[in-house]
């Protein structure tokens, strides 16, 4: 597949991202009181977040590469949507491995890839959740209340007892 480059929304004329997940700066001229400074464009080196996601610095701001690729190739995210990595995991930031989805879908992807935060929790009816945040979101039960049950400070939250899976 041919690599396609597109401007990164909010950085038009300064940075582009490719369909394969590479990021580059563009040739440009910066105006300074001491005179204009020419900057030659180049492919930027990635570094890794503490969770293993590829990141780059754009004009002094650290941004995850998968979010840049999705913004340029999939368009704006709808409210509440998250960028999901497909079966190739978080090291593949190509557009073919990215999509928008719900928090729950993204959490399941993170569990599959071993990048999720927290431990899985289980409700007394046997339903298992990838972590405390997803359990709270899906059951509309407050996260602190579930946490208090897990810590033994409370018997039930949302009508259920809870344990770590």
N, C-alpha and C positions, 0 to 999 in steps of 0.2 A: 504494500500500500504506500502511495506517495505521501510524504510528509507535507502537511499544509500548515502555514503560519497565519495566525490572526492576531489583531490587536487585542490587548487585554483591556476590558472595560475599566475606565477610569485612568488608564495609562496610555491612551492612544498617542501614537507618534513617539513614544518613549520605550515601550516594551511590547513584545509579542510572545505568544505561547504557541507551541506546535501540537498537531494532532497526536504526536507520539509522547508528549509530556515534557518537551524541552522548553526552556525559557531563554529569551535573548533580549538584550538591549539593542536599540537602534542608534545609528549615527545621528548625532544631534549637536547643536551649538547652545551652550549655556551662556547667558549674558551676565557679566559681573561688572562691578564698578571699575575694576582694573582692566577690563576688556573681555572680549568674547573668548570662551574656551571651547575647543572642539573635542567632543567625546566620540570615540570610535565604538561602534556596536560590537557585541560579543555574546556568545552563548554563556549563560551564567552557570556557575557551579552550584549544585544542590548541597545542602547540609540536612541533617536529620533532627526532628523534634525528639523529645524524650519518649514519645510513643512510636517512633520509627517512621513518621511521615516525612516525605521529601519537602523541603522548604527552600525558599530563596528570599533575598532581600531586594525589595523594590523601593527605591527612593527612601531608604532608611527604615522601611517597614517590612517586617518578616511576615511572609504569607505562604500558606501551604500550596504546593504545585497543583494538587488535584482540584482545589477550589478555583484556581486560575483557569485551568483547562475547561472545567465545566462551565464557568461563566462565559468564556469565549466561544465554545462550541455548542453548548446546550441552551444558552440564553439565561435570563435571570431566573433565580430560584423562586418558587412560590412560597408563601408564608408557611413556616414550619417544616419545609423540606430540607433535607441534608444531602450532601454529595456522598454517594455510595461507591465503594470499590467492588468490582465483580470478582469472579472466581480466581483471577490471577493475583489477587491480594493488593496490599498497599504499595508494593514496589513497582507496580505497573500503573503509571498515570496517563496512559494513552486513552483517547476518547472512547475507544471500543471497550474499555474496562470500567468506564464511569457512567453513572446515571444518578438521577435524583430519586429520593425515596423518603419514607417516613423514619422517624427516630427508631422505631421498633425494627424495621428492616436493616437500618444501619447498625444497630446493636447486634443483630444476628450475624451480620457480615463481620463485625469486629470480633465476635466470639470465634467465628470460623477461622479468622486470621490470627487470633491470639493477641489482639491489640485492645480488647475491651478493658475498661477499668472496673475494679470491684469484683466481688464474688457473686456467683449465682445464688438466688434465694428461692425458697419453695414455700408455697402456701399450704395450709393444712388439708386442702382438698386435692393436693397432689400437683397443682399447676406450678410449673417452674418458670422463672424469669431470669434473664441473662445477668441482671444486676439490680440493685436496690432502686436506682432511678427509673428503670423501665417498669419495675413492679409498681412503683408509686404512680407513674403516668398511666399505665394500663388499667389499674384498679381504682384510680381517682382517690386513693388513700394517701394521707400525707406521709412523706418520706421519713420525717422524724418519728412518727408513730410506729411505722414498721421497724425502724432502727431500734426503738425502745423495746419492742418485743424481742428482737434478735439479741439485745443486750440483757434481757431478763428483767427489765424495769417495768414491764407491762405484760399483761396476759394476751391481749388480742388487739389487732388493728384492722379496721374494716370488716370486723366480724370473723376474722380468721387468726389462727396462730401462725407464726412464721418461723422458718429455720433456714440455715445455710444449706444449699443443695450439695 
